[in-house]
Amino acid sequence: MRGWGTVGTLLLVGIGFVLVALWVNRLVRPDRARGAALTSYECGVDPVGTGWVQAHIRYYAYAFMYVIFAVEAIFLFPWATVFVRPELGAAALVEMGIFVVLLALGLLYAWRKRVLTWV
């Protein structure tokens, strides 16, 4: 039961830290928003109309491609650590080869459909 006292103390300290941070924020924030604080922010561009601007689909395509290759990198790091083990070497190599080939096929498809050209 000795551990529960430590957990309780840490929980109280954490809650106290959050409450103090919120209280300090309330003390230093401005009371009312005026002027430019009431406009919508669009990456340094002056807002037009209601503030909603349609983004070009290419931004989403590049973001999606980034996510795909970020996930690939996340899978490559653990694979590299397992690959050195003698009992998993050949099987791990074949599995990762299939994974990389499928991603390369997806990249080739996007390139052939001219999704990656910036015009």
Contacts in CASP RR format, 6 or more apart in sequence:
PFRMAT RR
TARGET T0000
AUTHOR 0000-0000-0000
METHOD contacts of the structure
MODEL  1
MRGWGTVGTLLLVGIGFVLVALWVNRLVRPDRARGAALTSYECGVDPVGT
GWVQAHIRYYAYAFMYVIFAVEAIFLFPWATVFVRPELGAAALVEMGIFV
VLLALGLLYAWRKRVLTWV
39 47 0 8 1.000
40 47 0 8 1.000
40 51 0 8 1.000
41 47 0 8 1.000
42 51 0 8 1.000
42 53 0 8 1.000
58 115 0 8 1.000
58 118 0 8 1.000
61 110 0 8 1.000
61 115 0 8 1.000
61 116 0 8 1.000
62 116 0 8 1.000
65 107 0 8 1.000
65 110 0 8 1.000
65 116 0 8 1.000
68 103 0 8 1.000
69 103 0 8 1.000
72 99 0 8 1.000
72 100 0 8 1.000
72 103 0 8 1.000
75 96 0 8 1.000
75 99 0 8 1.000
76 96 0 8 1.000
79 92 0 8 1.000
79 96 0 8 1.000
82 88 0 8 1.000
82 89 0 8 1.000
82 92 0 8 1.000
83 89 0 8 1.000
83 92 0 8 1.000
83 93 0 8 1.000
83 96 0 8 1.000
85 92 0 8 1.000
110 116 0 8 1.000
END
